[in-house]
Amino acid sequence: MSDAEHHWTFLSNHTHVLLCVAREPDARVRDVADVVGITERAVQRILAELEEAGIVRRERRGRRNHYEIENDAPLRHPLEAHRTVGDLLRMLKKKPAAAVAT
């Protein structure tokens, strides 16, 4: 990707992965990687970090993983530590006002 094509976003890949598993707790790593636009290895690393931090719990169900999110976990940066993971996910999962009105 050239510099002209590189686009930055306000949210980190950790947030994007968290949002994906919040929306689809049985999502495959491959599917999360495709949605977020990162490698499967990067998704695995992020999920491991989220699990180590106590934000995500992974349970093996047959051949698949199922993810549960600890909504009461505080956000990690001092600027937003007064908010929880659940607060963040509720904000990100809300439908836009235009979609609600229809």
N, C-alpha and C positions, 0 to 999 in steps of 0.2 A: 504494500500500500504506500503510495507516495504521500509526501507531506500535505499536498493539496487535497488528497482524499481522506486524510486522517481527521476524524471528528472526535472531539472530547465530549464527555457527558458529565452530568452533575453527580451521578451515582457510581460507586465502585463496582467492580466485578463481583465482589463479595455480596453486595446488595442485590445485584442482578441474579446471582445463583440462589440466594435466599428467597427472593421473590418467586423464582421458578418453582422451587420445591414447596413453597407455601401454596401456590396455585395448583400444583400437581404433585402431591406427596409421594407418588409411586413413579415419578419421572425417571427415565434412564439417564445416566451420565451423558451418553451420546446426544440425547435430545436436548438436555440443558446446554451442552456445549454449542449445539447448532443455534439455539435461541440467543444465547449470550454472545456468541461470536468468538469463542475462545476454544482452546484445545480440550480434549477429554481429560488429559493429564492435569491441566489447570483447574478444571472443575473438581477433580478428585482431591487436589491439594486444598482448594477452598473449602470443600465439604469437610475434609479432615480438620482444618483449622476451626471451622464453625462448631464441629463436634467437640474438639478439644476445649473450646471456650464455653461449652455448655449451652450453646444456642440451638444446636440441632442434635437430635437423637436419631440414630440409624438403627433400624430393625430389619433383619433379614426375613423375607417372606418368600419361601420357595427359592426361585432363582433371581428374585428381584429384591431391591432395597426399598424400604418404606421410611420416609423421613417425617419426624415430628419436630415442631418448632417450640422452643421455650419462650412463649410470648412475654413472660415477665422479666426476661433477662434485660438488664440495662444496656443501652448503647454505650460503646466503648470510649468515645472521645469525650473529654471534659466539657466541650460545648453542648453536647446533647445527652450527657449522662443522666439528666433528669427525666429522660424519655426511655421507653422500653422498645424492644424489638416489635412487640405487638402494636405499639403506637405507629411505628414506621410502616409496618405491613398494612395496617388499616388505612393509612393515608394513601399508600401506593395502590391498593386494591380497589379504591373507590372508583366508581364510574364517573366520567366527566359530566358536568351539569347538563350539557346538550343531550347526552345519551339518557340521562335520568328523565328528562322532560318528555321524551317520546314514548 
